[in-house]
Amino acid sequence: MTSESIKKIISKYPPKREYLIQMLHEIQDNSGQNYIPEAALEEIVKYCKLSKAAVMGVVEYYSMFSIKPRGRFLIRICFSPVCTNHEAEAVLAEIIKHFKLNGINTPCKNGLLSIEKSECLGRCGQGTAVSINKHYFEDVKASDICSKIEDYIKQNSL
């Protein structure tokens, strides 16, 4: 991201702490790698007149934010007790195997996919839950999740 694109995003919001999460989401969504670059953190600190610790406290508290580059398509698998009792481990293993990923929290070589474990995706009634970016799959089985992910990528690739 360029300095200009970062400034353009954050200037949409009043320079107040209560808009910090919205700024962070928009920057991360527009980074191309699902993360918040250091330059963006510095711009937010200046713009909102907050300490770096205050901004990083928010970034580190919420698991949806990252300061490390991730894949363009971020796959998250719920590992709450409900999902773990269903097929969460098998779903994770199938995705890693099928897409030849290097494991969790590491983007694939072409930067297209990353996979993470999530404590809860808020879909406890329909576990195992999986999200890809901001789209959710519920009642997922290891046998069908990869085709669902492939379909999602095809529909959302430019």
BELPEGI-V359133 format. One record per pair of residues at least 4 apart in sequence whose C-alpha atoms are under 7 Angstrom apart, sorted by sequence separation. I is the first residue (numbers start at 1). J is the second residue. D is the distance in whole Angstrom. If there is no record, write none. Layout:
i->I j->J d->D
i->I j->J d->D
This chain:
i->1 j->5 d->6
i->2 j->6 d->6
i->3 j->7 d->6
i->4 j->8 d->6
i->5 j->9 d->6
i->6 j->10 d->6
i->7 j->11 d->6
i->8 j->12 d->7
i->19 j->23 d->6
i->20 j->24 d->6
i->21 j->25 d->6
i->22 j->26 d->6
i->23 j->27 d->6
i->24 j->28 d->6
i->25 j->29 d->6
i->26 j->30 d->6
i->27 j->31 d->6
i->31 j->35 d->6
i->36 j->40 d->6
i->37 j->41 d->7
i->38 j->42 d->6
i->39 j->43 d->6
i->40 j->44 d->6
i->41 j->45 d->6
i->42 j->46 d->6
i->43 j->47 d->6
i->44 j->48 d->6
i->45 j->49 d->6
i->46 j->50 d->7
i->50 j->54 d->6
i->51 j->55 d->7
i->52 j->56 d->6
i->53 j->57 d->6
i->54 j->58 d->7
i->55 j->59 d->6
i->56 j->60 d->6
i->57 j->61 d->6
i->58 j->62 d->6
i->70 j->74 d->7
i->79 j->83 d->6
i->80 j->84 d->6
i->81 j->85 d->6
i->82 j->86 d->7
i->83 j->87 d->7
i->84 j->88 d->5
i->87 j->91 d->6
i->88 j->92 d->6
i->89 j->93 d->6
i->90 j->94 d->6
i->91 j->95 d->6
i->92 j->96 d->6
i->93 j->97 d->6
i->94 j->98 d->6
i->95 j->99 d->6
i->96 j->100 d->6
i->97 j->101 d->7
i->102 j->106 d->6
i->107 j->111 d->6
i->108 j->112 d->6
i->123 j->127 d->6
i->131 j->135 d->5
i->132 j->136 d->7
i->141 j->145 d->6
i->144 j->148 d->7
i->145 j->149 d->6
i->146 j->150 d->6
i->147 j->151 d->6
i->148 j->152 d->6
i->149 j->153 d->6
i->150 j->154 d->6
i->151 j->155 d->6
i->152 j->156 d->6
i->153 j->157 d->6
i->1 j->6 d->7
i->14 j->19 d->7
i->29 j->34 d->6
i->31 j->36 d->7
i->45 j->50 d->5
i->50 j->55 d->7
i->78 j->83 d->6
i->79 j->84 d->5
i->83 j->88 d->6
i->84 j->89 d->7
i->96 j->101 d->5
i->108 j->113 d->6
i->131 j->136 d->4
i->140 j->145 d->6
i->13 j->19 d->7
i->28 j->34 d->5
i->45 j->51 d->6
i->59 j->65 d->6
i->102 j->108 d->6
i->107 j->113 d->6
i->108 j->114 d->6
i->123 j->129 d->6
i->130 j->136 d->6
i->131 j->137 d->6
i->28 j->35 d->5
i->45 j->52 d->6
i->59 j->66 d->7
i->96 j->103 d->6
i->101 j->108 d->6
i->107 j->114 d->4
i->130 j->137 d->5
i->28 j->36 d->5
i->106 j->114 d->6
i->121 j->129 d->7
i->129 j->137 d->6
i->130 j->138 d->7
i->27 j->36 d->6
i->79 j->88 d->6
i->105 j->114 d->6
i->129 j->138 d->5
i->45 j->55 d->7
i->78 j->88 d->7
i->105 j->115 d->6
i->128 j->138 d->6
i->129 j->139 d->6
i->77 j->88 d->7
i->104 j->115 d->5
i->105 j->116 d->5
i->127 j->138 d->6
i->128 j->139 d->5
i->129 j->140 d->6
i->104 j->116 d->5
i->126 j->138 d->5
i->127 j->139 d->5
i->128 j->140 d->5
i->10 j->23 d->6
i->126 j->139 d->5
i->127 j->140 d->7
i->77 j->92 d->7
i->9 j->27 d->7
i->6 j->27 d->7
i->1 j->31 d->6
i->35 j->65 d->7
i->36 j->66 d->6
i->37 j->67 d->6
i->17 j->48 d->7
i->35 j->66 d->5
i->36 j->67 d->5
i->15 j->47 d->6
i->16 j->48 d->6
i->35 j->67 d->5
i->15 j->48 d->4
i->35 j->68 d->6
i->6 j->40 d->6
i->35 j->69 d->5
i->34 j->69 d->6
i->35 j->70 d->6
i->33 j->69 d->5
i->34 j->70 d->5
i->70 j->106 d->7
i->71 j->107 d->5
i->33 j->70 d->5
i->34 j->71 d->7
i->70 j->107 d->5
i->71 j->108 d->7
i->33 j->71 d->5
i->34 j->72 d->6
i->79 j->117 d->6
i->33 j->72 d->5
i->72 j->111 d->6
i->73 j->112 d->6
i->74 j->113 d->6
i->75 j->114 d->6
i->76 j->115 d->6
i->77 j->116 d->6
i->78 j->117 d->6
i->79 j->118 d->6
i->80 j->119 d->5
i->32 j->72 d->6
i->71 j->111 d->5
i->72 j->112 d->5
i->73 j->113 d->5
i->74 j->114 d->5
i->75 j->115 d->5
i->76 j->116 d->5
i->77 j->117 d->5
i->78 j->118 d->5
i->79 j->119 d->5
i->80 j->120 d->5
i->88 j->128 d->6
i->71 j->112 d->5
i->72 j->113 d->6
i->73 j->114 d->7
i->74 j->115 d->6
i->75 j->116 d->6
i->76 j->117 d->6
i->77 j->118 d->6
i->78 j->119 d->6
i->79 j->120 d->6
i->86 j->127 d->7
i->87 j->128 d->6
i->71 j->113 d->4
i->76 j->118 d->6
i->78 j->120 d->5
i->82 j->124 d->6
i->86 j->128 d->6
i->71 j->114 d->5
i->78 j->121 d->6
i->70 j->114 d->6
i->83 j->127 d->5
i->82 j->127 d->6
i->83 j->128 d->4
i->83 j->129 d->7
i->94 j->142 d->6
i->78 j->128 d->7
i->91 j->141 d->7
i->78 j->129 d->6
i->91 j->142 d->4
i->95 j->146 d->6
i->77 j->129 d->6
i->78 j->130 d->6
i->90 j->142 d->6
i->77 j->130 d->5
i->76 j->130 d->6
i->77 j->131 d->7
i->87 j->141 d->6
i->75 j->130 d->7
i->76 j->131 d->5
i->87 j->142 d->7
i->75 j->131 d->6
i->76 j->132 d->6
i->75 j->132 d->4
i->74 j->132 d->5
i->75 j->133 d->7
i->73 j->132 d->6
i->74 j->133 d->5
i->73 j->133 d->6
